[in-house]
Amino acid sequence: MERAMDFDAGANLHPEDPVTTEQFVTMVIRSSKGHIEPTHASWSSGDMDYALHEGIIEDYDLTNRSKPIERRSAARIVHEALLTAFGEKDEEEWSAAEHLRDLYSCRTCVMHIAQMVVKGIMPGRAPDLFDAAGALTHAEAAAIVVRMLDREQRIPPTKGRGFQRTPLSPDEARELMVKEPAAMLIDVRTNEDYQTGHIQQSICIPLQAISNNPFSVCVRKDTPLILYCRKGYKSAAAAQALIDAGYSRVYTIPGIEQYPYLLL
């Protein structure tokens, strides 16, 4: 009861104080009561234990439970809560977040940050900066939880330009590569990720390299370029960079976590 009173009444807390990981998770889980049904663990098992059991948090969060939470971790937790507990689908069009300078500062946080921005739950701290490693105050955390629960309170950004790549199914991509041997299948993940498993016939050109110099991919701008990554976020951004550079035949296929490819 004492913890519940601290949370509900905000005892000894000030709006501008940094919020810890455990405090933020408590806010997310307890505010969600009445909106979601626990699948296995009971609410009384503890908010952190419940969130871990449901896949809303990770072991990393348990280890850092007493430390001020970073905005990228908060984005991940809220995103996972929406997907896991509320069944809210991701926004397919997320180009409005593409301009953020630190969107790819954490390669595992891209999808979480992008979705929180385009859904209007966690706006950037500046027009071109999310501030992924920044801390959250109690006041900011409370506002995030409110927008998580109430769509009418969200502040989505003005529409992005819209990604212009052409999506292909894996079968369509194979047919294109058979028909046009010059077509390139490009893995835009990091070299380290590529080495852990990649699609046959693919080459690795990381998103960062494409962003820095899209003209290095190939000389002919009418070459079919088929891009993929892990979940489709990096491939969409890489495709747009190539289109902006004048390449006319840019395609994307589902990421390796979106389709059961046989990886090498």
C-alpha positions, 0 to 999 in steps of 0.5 A, a space after each residue: 500500500 505504501 508504494 501505491 500511495 507514493 505513486 498515486 499521491 506523488 509523495 516526496 516527488 517533484 515534477 522536475 525530479 528525474 524518474 527512475 526506471 522502476 518508477 516509470 515502469 510502475 506508472 505504465 503498469 498501474 495506469 494500465 489497470 482496467 485497460 489490459 488483462 494480465 495473461 499469467 502473472 498477477 498484479 500483486 507479483 510486483 510491477 517490475 516482475 509483471 512487466 518482465 514476464 509480459 515482455 514489456 521490459 528487459 533484464 537491462 531494465 531490472 539491472 538499472 531499476 534505480 537509475 534515471 531512465 533514458 528517453 530511449 528506454 522509456 520509448 521502448 517500454 511504452 512501445 512494447 506495452 502498446 504492442 503487447 498489452 494493448 494490441 495497438 499496431 505500429 504506424 506504417 508511415 513513419 517518415 515524419 521521424 526520419 529527420 531526427 539526427 539521433 534516430 539511429 544513435 541506438 540501433 535497437 531503439 530505432 523502431 521504438 523511437 520512430 513509433 513514439 514520435 509519429 504516434 505523438 506520444 513522445 515528441 522530440 526535444 528539439 525540431 531535429 533531435 529526440 534526445 535518446 539518452 536524455 533523462 525524463 522528469 516525473 512531469 514528462 513521464 506522467 504526460 507520456 503515460 497519459 498519451 499512451 492511454 488516451 489517443 486524443 491527448 497525443 500530438 502527432 507531428 505534421 505528416 512526413 513526405 512519405 517514403 517513395 520506395 516500392 515494397 516487394 514480396 520475397 518471391 517478387 524480389 527473387 523473380 526480379 533478380 532472376 530476370 535482371 542479373 544486375 539487380 543488387 540485394 543489399 543488407 543495410 544493417 551493420 557489418 556485425 549484424 550481417 555476419 550473424 546471418 544474412 540472405 543469400 546473394 546479399 551484400 552489406 552496405 550499412 545505412 550509415 554508409 548509404 546516408 553518407 554517400 549514396 552514390 557509392 552503392 553503384 554507378 548506374 542509377 537505373 540498377 534495381 536495388 533491393 534493400 532489407 534490414 531487421 524490421 524494415 526501418 533502416 531499409 526504408 530510410 536507406 531507400 529514401 536516401 537513394 531515391 533522393 540521390 536520383 536512383 530510380 529503381 529502389 525496392 524494399 523487402 520484409 526484414 529478417 524478423 518479418 519473414 522466415 528467410 534461410 539465412 547464411 
